[in-house]
């Protein structure tokens, strides 16, 4: 495992961090045993940065149990997030923070983020509620070691936020599809110019860059057919010296092992001209096939009408990249033939989802497109019959 030193804290952080949002589900919760196996495999391979959040269902509790079971709390760095959008009064800072400490079974947070802090106006609102006094108190007591924010928005807003406070670190979405989107390369370099460490989320765009269409895969295979799409995706990010940690939401032990191998050899400024041209070629292919830029983060959920928005978009995209028939079958099975349906046409266009979408997608219109693609006459005739046969 390679490590990069935080410019602010001096912490030696593993270049690969564990994103704890996508643990495997079991029943109504997380498969604790499976998650612990994957987390421990990462720890044994040198991963020392673990990122979770208050609103990731069961995640903080799962991570806390793991760290206590293996008695490794003091050997790793925990990052979690304050859900500022849930706060109504200044007392709520302490309330949510105390609950997070309890969930994580710890007495301090190494890297504490304002979750989805997307503009300076929101930060000013928090300042008006007394967030600065809260931060100063917690840092003085040692309960918070570093303060930062996670961001989904444009470059200008990102720079304004960086200038609004003396942050210890920040977290942005960055990958070879988003080089000039969200905070982008310009934002990344601006943070580096202020000596602010940058943690990267969505390095594979919610898995989209891990499962490339054939045309994009061939662009990479021209250069090196032995490397996986995941390897290519991660190496592009680590090629940037301004990056400190790259988070990966690993939920299979093979993913952990593969990513740790890549993290041992991927260095900054190491990609050749031939490799960089391969990324350009792959991007051209990707832009031909991807219809909706959804990362599957789930911030749009829950839908008041029960629409499973990320699943609908993932299947919609796959119908163009991997073939219509398999996607249609998946759409029927995953959204419609359920006790509680979650298909696209249930949308009533209330717009609640769009208020929370980090990618600023036109979700309502895209759901119309999904329904138009899949809910054809065959679907409308066949579903009632299928439900009757299956006794729904």
C-alpha positions as CSV (number, residue, x, y, z in Angstrom):
1,X,0.0,0.0,0.0
2,X,1.2,3.5,-0.8
3,X,0.5,6.5,1.4
4,X,0.2,10.2,0.9
5,X,0.7,12.7,3.8
6,X,-2.0,15.2,4.6
7,X,-0.6,18.7,4.2
8,X,-2.6,19.9,7.3
9,X,-2.5,17.1,9.9
10,X,0.6,15.3,8.8
11,X,-1.3,12.0,8.9
12,X,0.0,9.3,6.6
13,X,-3.1,8.2,4.8
14,X,-3.5,5.1,2.5
15,X,-4.1,6.2,-1.1
16,X,-7.0,3.8,-1.1
17,X,-9.8,4.5,1.3
18,X,-12.7,2.3,2.2
19,X,-16.1,3.9,1.3
20,X,-18.6,2.4,3.6
21,X,-21.8,3.3,1.8
22,X,-22.3,0.1,-0.3
23,X,-22.0,-2.7,2.2
24,X,-23.9,-5.8,1.1
25,X,-27.5,-5.9,2.5
26,X,-28.9,-8.8,4.4
27,X,-32.6,-8.7,5.2
28,X,-33.4,-5.2,6.4
29,X,-29.8,-4.4,7.4
30,X,-26.2,-5.0,6.6
31,X,-24.5,-8.4,6.3
32,X,-22.2,-7.7,9.2
33,X,-20.1,-10.8,8.9
34,X,-19.4,-10.3,5.1
35,X,-18.7,-6.6,5.7
36,X,-16.2,-7.4,8.4
37,X,-14.4,-9.9,6.2
38,X,-14.0,-7.3,3.5
39,X,-13.0,-4.5,5.9
40,X,-10.4,-6.7,7.6
41,X,-8.9,-7.8,4.3
42,X,-8.5,-4.1,3.4
43,X,-6.9,-3.4,6.8
44,X,-4.5,-6.2,6.4
45,X,-3.5,-4.8,3.0
46,X,-2.7,-1.4,4.5
47,X,-6.0,0.6,4.1
48,X,-6.2,2.9,7.1
49,X,-8.9,5.4,6.0
50,X,-12.6,4.5,6.4
51,X,-15.4,6.8,5.3
52,X,-19.0,6.6,6.5
53,X,-21.9,9.0,7.2
54,X,-24.8,9.5,9.5
55,X,-27.4,8.8,6.8
56,X,-25.8,5.6,5.3
57,X,-28.2,3.1,6.8
58,X,-26.4,0.9,9.4
59,X,-23.0,1.9,8.1
60,X,-21.6,3.7,11.2
61,X,-22.8,0.9,13.5
62,X,-21.3,-1.7,11.2
63,X,-17.9,0.1,11.1
64,X,-18.0,0.6,14.9
65,X,-18.6,-3.1,15.6
66,X,-15.8,-4.0,13.2
67,X,-13.2,-1.7,14.8
68,X,-14.1,-2.8,18.3
69,X,-14.1,-6.5,17.4
70,X,-10.6,-6.3,16.0
71,X,-9.4,-3.7,18.4
72,X,-7.9,-1.5,15.7
73,X,-9.5,1.9,16.4
74,X,-6.2,3.6,17.1
75,X,-4.6,2.1,13.9
76,X,-7.1,3.7,11.5
77,X,-8.6,7.0,10.6
78,X,-12.4,7.4,10.7
79,X,-14.2,9.9,8.5
80,X,-17.9,10.5,9.0
81,X,-20.4,13.3,8.3
82,X,-22.7,15.7,10.0
83,X,-26.1,15.8,8.3
84,X,-26.5,19.6,8.5
85,X,-29.6,19.5,6.4
86,X,-31.4,17.8,9.3
87,X,-30.4,20.4,11.8
88,X,-33.0,22.8,13.1
89,X,-31.3,24.4,16.1
90,X,-27.8,24.8,17.5
91,X,-28.3,22.0,20.1
92,X,-28.6,19.6,17.2
93,X,-24.8,19.8,16.5
94,X,-24.1,18.0,19.8
95,X,-27.1,15.7,19.4
96,X,-26.0,14.2,16.1
97,X,-22.3,14.2,16.9
98,X,-22.9,12.3,20.1
99,X,-25.0,9.7,18.3
100,X,-22.3,9.2,15.8
101,X,-19.7,8.6,18.5
102,X,-21.9,6.1,20.1
103,X,-22.6,4.3,16.8
104,X,-18.9,4.2,15.9
105,X,-17.9,3.2,19.5
106,X,-15.2,5.8,19.7
107,X,-14.4,9.0,21.6
108,X,-13.2,11.0,18.6
109,X,-13.6,11.4,14.8
110,X,-10.4,11.9,12.8
111,X,-12.0,13.5,9.8
112,X,-15.4,15.1,10.2
113,X,-17.3,16.5,7.2
114,X,-20.2,18.7,6.6
115,X,-22.2,16.3,4.4
116,X,-23.1,17.6,1.0
117,X,-22.2,21.2,1.7
118,X,-22.7,22.6,-1.8
119,X,-22.6,26.4,-1.5
120,X,-21.3,29.2,0.7
121,X,-24.8,30.3,1.6
122,X,-25.5,27.0,3.4
123,X,-22.2,27.4,5.2
124,X,-23.2,30.9,6.3
125,X,-26.5,29.5,7.6
126,X,-24.5,27.0,9.7
127,X,-22.3,29.7,11.0
128,X,-25.3,31.6,12.1
129,X,-26.4,28.6,14.1
130,X,-23.1,28.5,15.9
131,X,-21.1,25.8,14.0
132,X,-17.8,27.6,14.5
133,X,-18.1,27.4,18.2
134,X,-19.0,23.8,18.0
135,X,-16.0,23.0,15.8
136,X,-13.6,24.9,18.0
137,X,-14.8,23.2,21.1
138,X,-14.6,19.7,19.6
139,X,-11.2,20.3,18.1
140,X,-9.9,21.7,21.4
141,X,-11.1,18.7,23.3
142,X,-9.7,16.3,20.6
143,X,-13.1,14.9,19.7
144,X,-12.7,16.2,16.1
145,X,-9.2,16.2,14.7
146,X,-9.9,17.5,11.2
147,X,-12.8,19.4,9.8
148,X,-13.9,19.4,6.1
149,X,-16.8,19.0,3.8
150,X,-18.1,16.8,1.0
151,X,-19.2,18.6,-2.2
152,X,-21.5,18.1,-5.2
153,X,-21.7,21.2,-7.3
154,X,-19.9,23.4,-9.8
155,X,-16.3,24.7,-9.7
156,X,-17.2,28.3,-8.8
157,X,-19.3,27.3,-5.8
158,X,-16.5,24.9,-4.7
159,X,-13.9,27.7,-4.8
160,X,-16.2,30.0,-2.8
161,X,-16.6,27.3,-0.1
162,X,-12.8,26.7,0.0
163,X,-12.3,30.4,0.7
164,X,-15.1,30.7,3.2
165,X,-13.3,28.8,6.0
166,X,-9.9,27.4,6.9
167,X,-10.7,23.8,6.1
168,X,-8.5,20.9,7.0
169,X,-9.6,18.8,4.0
170,X,-12.4,18.4,1.5
171,X,-14.1,15.6,-0.5
172,X,-15.2,15.8,-4.1
173,X,-16.4,13.6,-7.0
174,X,-13.6,13.0,-9.5
175,X,-13.0,10.5,-12.3
176,X,-12.0,10.5,-15.9
177,X,-15.6,11.2,-16.9
178,X,-15.9,14.1,-14.5
179,X,-12.6,15.8,-15.2
180,X,-14.4,19.0,-16.1
181,X,-17.7,18.5,-14.2
182,X,-18.5,19.2,-10.5
183,X,-15.5,20.7,-8.8
184,X,-13.4,19.2,-11.6
185,X,-9.7,19.4,-12.2
186,X,-9.8,23.2,-11.7
187,X,-11.3,22.8,-8.2
188,X,-8.8,20.0,-7.4
189,X,-5.9,22.2,-8.3
190,X,-7.3,25.2,-6.4
191,X,-7.6,23.1,-3.2
192,X,-4.0,21.9,-3.7
193,X,-2.9,25.5,-4.1
194,X,-4.3,26.2,-0.6
195,X,-2.6,23.1,0.8
196,X,-6.0,21.5,1.4
197,X,-6.0,17.7,1.1
198,X,-8.6,16.3,-1.3
199,X,-10.4,13.0,-0.8
200,X,-12.0,11.5,-3.9
201,X,-15.4,9.9,-4.0
202,X,-17.2,8.2,-7.0
203,X,-13.9,7.2,-8.7
204,X,-15.8,4.7,-10.8
205,X,-19.0,6.8,-11.1
206,X,-21.1,4.4,-9.1
207,X,-19.7,1.4,-10.9
208,X,-20.3,2.7,-14.4
209,X,-16.5,2.9,-15.1
210,X,-16.1,-0.7,-13.8
211,X,-18.5,-2.2,-16.3
212,X,-17.5,-0.5,-19.6
213,X,-19.3,-1.1,-23.0
214,X,-17.2,-3.0,-25.5
215,X,-16.1,0.0,-27.5
216,X,-14.6,1.7,-24.4
217,X,-12.9,-1.6,-23.2
218,X,-11.3,-2.0,-26.6
219,X,-9.7,1.4,-26.3
220,X,-7.9,0.3,-23.2
221,X,-7.1,-3.1,-24.5
222,X,-5.1,-1.6,-27.3
223,X,-2.6,-0.4,-24.7
224,X,-2.8,-3.2,-22.1
225,X,-5.3,-6.0,-22.4
226,X,-4.3,-7.4,-19.0
227,X,-5.6,-4.5,-16.9
228,X,-9.2,-4.3,-15.7
229,X,-11.5,-1.4,-16.2
230,X,-11.4,-0.7,-12.5
231,X,-7.6,-0.6,-12.6
232,X,-7.7,1.9,-15.4
233,X,-10.2,4.1,-13.5
234,X,-8.3,4.2,-10.3
235,X,-4.9,4.8,-12.0
236,X,-6.2,7.9,-13.7
237,X,-7.1,9.5,-10.4
238,X,-3.9,8.5,-8.6
239,X,-2.0,10.0,-11.6
240,X,-2.9,13.4,-10.1
241,X,-0.5,14.4,-7.3
242,X,-3.1,16.7,-5.8
243,X,-5.2,13.7,-4.7
244,X,-4.6,12.4,-1.2
245,X,-7.1,9.5,-0.8
246,X,-9.4,7.7,-3.3
247,X,-12.5,6.1,-1.8
248,X,-13.8,2.9,-3.1
249,X,-17.2,1.4,-2.1
250,X,-16.0,-2.2,-2.1
251,X,-18.5,-4.9,-1.2
252,X,-16.8,-8.0,-2.4
253,X,-13.5,-9.4,-1.1
254,X,-12.2,-9.8,-4.7
255,X,-12.7,-6.1,-5.2
256,X,-10.7,-5.3,-2.1
257,X,-7.8,-7.4,-3.2
258,X,-7.8,-6.1,-6.7
259,X,-7.9,-2.5,-5.6
260,X,-5.2,-3.0,-3.1
261,X,-2.9,-4.4,-5.8
262,X,-3.5,-1.4,-7.9
263,X,-2.9,0.9,-5.0
264,X,0.5,-0.6,-4.5
265,X,1.8,0.4,-8.0
266,X,-0.3,3.4,-9.2
267,X,1.8,6.6,-8.7
268,X,1.3,10.2,-9.6
269,X,2.4,11.6,-13.0
270,X,3.1,8.0,-14.2
271,X,0.7,7.6,-17.1
272,X,2.2,7.5,-20.6
273,X,1.0,9.4,-23.6
274,X,-0.4,6.2,-25.0
275,X,-2.3,5.5,-21.8
276,X,-3.7,9.1,-21.7
277,X,-4.9,8.7,-25.3
278,X,-6.7,5.5,-24.4
279,X,-8.7,7.4,-21.8
280,X,-9.7,9.9,-24.5
281,X,-10.8,7.1,-26.8
282,X,-12.8,5.4,-24.1
283,X,-14.5,8.7,-23.2
284,X,-15.7,9.1,-26.8
285,X,-17.2,5.6,-26.7
286,X,-18.8,6.1,-23.3
287,X,-20.5,9.3,-24.3
288,X,-22.2,7.5,-27.1
289,X,-23.9,5.0,-24.9
290,X,-24.6,6.5,-21.5
291,X,-28.0,8.2,-21.4
292,X,-28.3,9.2,-17.7
293,X,-25.3,10.2,-15.6
294,X,-26.6,8.7,-12.4
295,X,-23.9,7.4,-10.0
296,X,-26.3,5.4,-7.9
297,X,-25.5,7.4,-4.7
298,X,-29.1,7.2,-3.5
299,X,-29.4,10.8,-2.3
300,X,-32.7,11.1,-4.3
301,X,-34.3,8.4,-2.2
302,X,-36.8,7.7,-0.8
303,X,-39.3,8.7,-3.4
304,X,-42.7,9.5,-2.0
305,X,-44.3,7.2,-4.5
306,X,-41.7,4.4,-4.1
307,X,-39.8,4.8,-7.4
308,X,-36.4,3.2,-7.1
309,X,-34.7,5.9,-9.1
310,X,-31.1,4.6,-9.2
311,X,-32.2,1.1,-10.2
312,X,-34.4,2.5,-13.0
313,X,-31.6,4.6,-14.4
314,X,-29.0,1.8,-14.1
315,X,-31.2,-0.6,-16.1
316,X,-32.0,2.1,-18.6
317,X,-28.4,2.8,-19.2
318,X,-27.6,-1.0,-19.5
319,X,-30.3,-1.3,-22.1
320,X,-28.1,0.8,-24.4
321,X,-24.7,-0.6,-23.4
322,X,-25.5,-4.3,-22.8
323,X,-28.6,-5.0,-24.9
324,X,-32.3,-4.3,-24.6
325,X,-33.7,-7.8,-23.9
326,X,-31.7,-8.5,-20.8
327,X,-32.4,-5.0,-19.5
328,X,-36.1,-5.3,-20.2
329,X,-36.2,-8.6,-18.2
330,X,-34.3,-6.9,-15.4
331,X,-36.6,-4.0,-15.4
332,X,-39.7,-6.2,-15.0
333,X,-38.1,-8.3,-12.3
334,X,-36.4,-5.6,-10.3
335,X,-39.1,-2.8,-10.4
336,X,-42.4,-4.3,-11.3
337,X,-42.8,-7.9,-10.2
338,X,-42.4,-7.0,-6.5
339,X,-44.8,-6.8,-3.6
340,X,-44.2,-3.0,-3.7
341,X,-43.6,-1.7,-7.2
342,X,-40.8,0.8,-7.9
343,X,-41.0,1.3,-11.7
344,X,-40.5,4.7,-13.4
345,X,-44.2,5.4,-14.3
346,X,-45.1,5.7,-10.6
347,X,-43.4,9.1,-10.7
348,X,-45.9,12.0,-10.1
349,X,-43.2,14.7,-10.9
350,X,-43.2,16.2,-7.5
351,X,-39.5,17.1,-7.9
352,X,-38.3,16.2,-4.4
353,X,-35.6,14.0,-5.8
354,X,-34.1,16.7,-8.0
355,X,-33.5,18.9,-4.9
356,X,-31.1,16.3,-3.5
357,X,-29.4,15.0,-6.7
358,X,-25.6,15.6,-6.5
359,X,-25.5,15.3,-10.3
360,X,-28.3,17.8,-10.9
361,X,-30.1,15.4,-13.2
362,X,-33.4,16.2,-14.7
363,X,-34.8,13.1,-12.9
364,X,-38.5,13.7,-13.7
365,X,-37.9,13.8,-17.5
366,X,-35.5,11.0,-17.4
367,X,-38.0,8.8,-15.6
368,X,-40.5,9.6,-18.4
369,X,-37.8,8.3,-20.9
370,X,-37.3,5.1,-18.8
371,X,-41.0,4.4,-18.8
372,X,-41.3,5.1,-22.5
373,X,-38.5,2.6,-23.2
374,X,-39.7,-0.3,-21.1
375,X,-43.4,0.1,-20.3
376,X,-44.5,-0.7,-23.9
377,X,-47.6,-2.6,-25.0
378,X,-45.9,-6.0,-24.2
379,X,-45.2,-4.8,-20.7
380,X,-48.7,-3.5,-20.1
381,X,-50.3,-6.7,-21.3
382,X,-47.9,-9.1,-19.8
383,X,-47.5,-7.7,-16.3
384,X,-51.1,-8.3,-15.0
385,X,-50.8,-11.9,-16.4
386,X,-47.4,-12.4,-14.8
387,X,-48.6,-11.1,-11.4
388,X,-51.7,-13.3,-11.5
389,X,-49.5,-16.4,-12.2
390,X,-47.1,-15.4,-9.5
391,X,-50.1,-14.5,-7.2
392,X,-49.0,-11.0,-6.4
